[in-house]
Amino acid sequence: MSLNDLSEDLQELKELRKLAQRKCAQEILDIQIRKTSDALDRLKSQESQKGSVTEANTKLTKDSTAKVYTVTLRTYSWDQSDKFVKLYVTIPSLKPSDEENVKCVFSSRSASLIVSEVDGKNYELVINNLAKQIVPDKSFWKVKKDMVVMMLSKERLAQSWPAVTAEEVKIKEKNKPEDPDTSDPSAGMMGLMKKMYDEGDDKMKQLLNKTWYESQSKAATGAPGLGSLPDMNDI
């Protein structure tokens, strides 16, 4: 029976109670009024509880469908052994039991990591153009506390990788200092002076010009100097 039906029954019983003249009829109606009133209160309480449960379920649904943000990872640490290049990727709040939320994809020259729903966030790391080739089928990953370790299986065992990506190798080669030419001591000095001049500030350049001028003056008088090196202004 609905709340509306019980409310109407209760109202009608109260109207009949007003019209009843005999004591027995009044007592019967009083009992029925109390029963109907109690039933109405219980039904109201049940409906109220249902409303609270519905509200809680709605809130839970909203919470479970809350937006999950994806964090693009760009940093990691690494080392290597004869067989593997090991990438150590930090994932805050990650637990070993979250293994099903972690997936890696390997190709011969790339590696990617996807971590889903860890503390309300997704994580993604993509590394393309590896420095050397790897064996995808022999590569794997390990899930640890706050970290994923990506194990890249080297195609050529015992081959040392200078860096993880080919781009990093190029940068290292570009910044690698040239080997000095030991066959001509003055050429080595020239190279050092040129490097200091190119990389120095105005004060350093003035000091080098002064040193160069004094050296050339000594050479002109027959005193030992830096030899027949070109003018610093031509460097």
C-alpha positions as CSV (number, residue, x, y, z in Angstrom):
1,M,0.0,0.0,0.0
2,S,1.3,3.4,-0.9
3,L,1.8,6.4,1.3
4,N,-1.1,8.2,-0.4
5,D,-3.5,5.3,0.2
6,L,-2.6,5.1,3.9
7,S,-2.9,8.8,4.3
8,E,-6.4,8.8,2.8
9,D,-7.5,5.8,5.0
10,L,-6.2,7.5,8.1
11,Q,-8.1,10.7,7.2
12,E,-11.3,8.8,6.6
13,L,-11.0,6.9,9.9
14,K,-10.6,10.1,11.7
15,E,-13.8,11.5,10.1
16,L,-15.7,8.3,11.0
17,R,-14.4,8.7,14.6
18,K,-16.0,12.1,14.8
19,L,-19.3,10.7,13.7
20,A,-19.3,7.6,16.0
21,Q,-21.7,7.8,18.9
22,R,-21.4,4.4,20.6
23,K,-18.4,3.7,22.9
24,C,-17.7,0.3,21.3
25,A,-17.6,1.8,17.8
26,Q,-15.3,4.6,19.1
27,E,-12.9,2.2,20.6
28,I,-12.7,0.1,17.4
29,L,-12.1,3.2,15.4
30,D,-9.4,4.4,17.8
31,I,-7.6,1.1,17.5
32,Q,-7.7,1.1,13.7
33,I,-6.6,4.8,13.6
34,R,-3.5,3.8,15.7
35,K,-2.7,0.8,13.5
36,T,-3.1,2.9,10.3
37,S,-1.0,5.7,11.8
38,D,1.8,3.3,12.8
39,A,1.7,1.7,9.4
40,L,2.0,5.2,7.8
41,D,5.0,6.1,10.0
42,R,6.8,2.8,9.1
43,L,6.2,3.4,5.4
44,K,7.5,6.9,5.6
45,S,10.6,5.7,7.4
46,Q,11.2,3.0,4.7
47,E,10.8,5.6,1.9
48,S,13.2,7.9,3.7
49,Q,15.8,5.1,4.0
50,K,15.4,4.3,0.3
51,G,16.0,7.9,-0.5
52,S,19.2,7.9,1.5
53,V,20.5,4.7,-0.2
54,T,19.6,6.2,-3.6
55,E,21.5,9.4,-2.8
56,A,24.5,7.4,-1.5
57,N,24.5,5.3,-4.7
58,T,24.3,8.3,-6.8
59,K,27.3,9.9,-5.0
60,L,29.2,6.7,-5.3
61,T,28.5,6.5,-9.1
62,K,29.6,10.1,-9.5
63,D,32.8,9.4,-7.5
64,S,33.6,6.3,-9.5
65,T,33.1,8.2,-12.8
66,A,35.2,11.1,-11.7
67,K,37.7,12.3,-14.3
68,V,41.0,10.5,-14.2
69,Y,44.0,12.6,-15.4
70,T,46.8,11.2,-17.5
71,V,50.4,12.2,-16.5
72,T,52.9,12.2,-19.4
73,L,56.3,11.0,-18.0
74,R,59.5,12.3,-19.4
75,T,62.1,11.3,-16.8
76,Y,63.6,8.0,-15.6
77,S,66.9,6.6,-14.5
78,W,68.7,3.8,-16.1
79,D,71.6,1.3,-16.0
80,Q,72.6,-1.7,-18.0
81,S,74.0,-5.2,-17.8
82,D,75.3,-7.5,-20.6
83,K,71.8,-8.6,-21.4
84,F,69.5,-5.7,-20.5
85,V,69.0,-2.0,-20.4
86,K,67.0,-1.3,-17.3
87,L,64.7,1.8,-17.0
88,Y,63.5,2.8,-13.6
89,V,60.2,4.8,-13.8
90,T,58.8,6.4,-10.6
91,I,55.0,6.0,-10.1
92,P,53.9,7.5,-6.8
93,S,51.5,5.3,-4.7
94,L,52.1,2.3,-7.0
95,K,52.0,-1.1,-5.3
96,P,53.1,-4.6,-6.4
97,S,49.4,-5.6,-6.2
98,D,48.6,-3.1,-9.0
99,E,50.3,-5.4,-11.5
100,E,47.1,-5.7,-13.7
101,N,47.1,-1.8,-14.1
102,V,50.6,-1.8,-15.7
103,K,51.3,-2.6,-19.3
104,C,54.4,-2.2,-21.5
105,V,54.7,-2.4,-25.2
106,F,58.1,-3.1,-26.9
107,S,59.3,-2.9,-30.5
108,S,62.8,-3.3,-31.9
109,R,63.5,0.5,-31.4
110,S,60.9,1.7,-29.0
111,A,59.4,1.1,-25.5
112,S,56.2,2.5,-23.9
113,L,54.6,2.2,-20.5
114,I,51.0,2.7,-19.5
115,V,49.8,2.7,-15.9
116,S,46.1,3.0,-15.2
117,E,44.1,4.3,-12.3
118,V,46.8,4.7,-9.6
119,D,45.6,7.2,-6.9
120,G,43.2,8.8,-9.4
121,K,45.8,9.2,-12.2
122,N,47.0,7.4,-15.3
123,Y,50.7,7.5,-16.3
124,E,52.2,7.2,-19.8
125,L,55.9,7.0,-20.9
126,V,56.8,6.7,-24.6
127,I,60.5,6.2,-25.7
128,N,61.0,6.2,-29.5
129,N,64.2,5.7,-31.5
130,L,66.2,3.7,-29.0
131,A,70.0,4.0,-29.2
132,K,70.3,0.3,-30.2
133,Q,67.9,-2.5,-31.2
134,I,66.2,-4.6,-28.6
135,V,64.4,-8.0,-28.6
136,P,60.7,-7.3,-27.9
137,D,59.8,-10.9,-27.1
138,K,62.5,-11.1,-24.4
139,S,61.8,-7.7,-22.9
140,F,59.5,-7.5,-19.8
141,W,58.7,-5.3,-16.8
142,K,58.5,-5.6,-13.0
143,V,56.1,-3.8,-10.7
144,K,57.6,-2.6,-7.4
145,K,56.6,-0.1,-4.7
146,D,56.4,3.3,-6.3
147,M,58.2,2.1,-9.4
148,V,58.1,0.1,-12.6
149,V,61.3,-1.4,-13.9
150,M,61.4,-1.9,-17.7
151,M,63.8,-4.6,-18.8
152,L,64.9,-4.0,-22.4
153,S,66.6,-7.1,-23.8
154,K,69.6,-6.1,-25.9
155,E,69.8,-7.6,-29.4
156,R,73.6,-7.7,-29.2
157,L,74.6,-9.1,-25.8
158,A,77.4,-7.3,-24.0
159,Q,77.2,-4.3,-26.2
160,S,77.4,-1.1,-24.1
161,W,74.8,1.6,-24.8
162,P,76.2,5.1,-24.5
163,A,72.6,6.4,-23.9
164,V,69.0,5.2,-24.0
165,T,68.0,7.1,-27.2
166,A,69.7,7.8,-30.5
167,E,69.1,11.5,-29.9
168,E,70.9,11.4,-26.6
169,V,73.8,9.7,-28.3
170,K,74.0,12.5,-30.9
171,I,74.0,15.1,-28.2
172,K,76.8,13.3,-26.3
173,E,78.9,13.0,-29.5
174,K,78.4,16.7,-30.3
175,N,79.5,17.8,-26.8
176,K,82.4,15.4,-26.7
177,P,85.7,17.4,-26.5
178,E,88.1,16.9,-29.4
179,D,91.3,15.0,-28.8
180,P,94.2,17.4,-28.7
181,D,96.8,17.3,-31.5
182,T,99.9,16.3,-29.7
183,S,102.1,16.4,-32.8
184,D,102.2,20.2,-32.7
185,P,102.3,21.7,-29.1
186,S,101.6,25.2,-30.5
187,A,98.4,23.9,-32.2
188,G,97.2,22.5,-28.9
189,M,97.8,25.8,-27.2
190,M,96.0,27.5,-30.1
191,G,93.0,25.3,-29.7
192,L,92.9,25.9,-26.0
193,M,93.2,29.7,-26.4
194,K,90.5,29.7,-29.1
195,K,88.1,27.7,-26.9
196,M,88.7,30.0,-24.0
197,Y,88.2,33.0,-26.2
198,D,85.0,31.7,-27.8
199,E,83.4,30.7,-24.5
200,G,84.7,33.6,-22.4
201,D,83.0,36.9,-21.5
202,D,84.3,40.4,-22.5
203,K,86.7,40.5,-19.6
204,M,88.2,37.2,-20.5
205,K,88.6,38.2,-24.2
206,Q,90.4,41.4,-23.2
207,L,92.7,39.4,-21.0
208,L,93.5,36.9,-23.8
209,N,94.1,39.7,-26.3
210,K,96.5,41.4,-23.9
211,T,98.3,38.1,-23.3
212,W,98.5,37.5,-27.0
213,Y,99.8,41.0,-27.7
214,E,102.5,40.6,-25.1
215,S,103.5,37.3,-26.5
216,Q,103.7,38.6,-30.0
217,S,105.8,41.6,-28.8
218,K,108.3,39.2,-27.1
219,A,108.5,37.2,-30.3
220,A,109.3,40.3,-32.3
221,T,112.3,41.1,-30.0
222,G,113.5,37.5,-30.1
223,A,112.3,36.6,-26.6
224,P,110.4,33.3,-26.1
225,G,106.7,33.7,-26.8
226,L,103.7,31.7,-28.1
227,G,105.2,31.4,-31.6
228,S,103.7,32.4,-34.9
229,L,100.1,32.1,-34.0
230,P,97.4,34.3,-35.7
231,D,96.0,37.4,-34.1
232,M,93.3,36.7,-31.5
233,N,91.0,39.0,-33.3
234,D,91.0,36.5,-36.2
235,I,89.9,33.7,-33.9
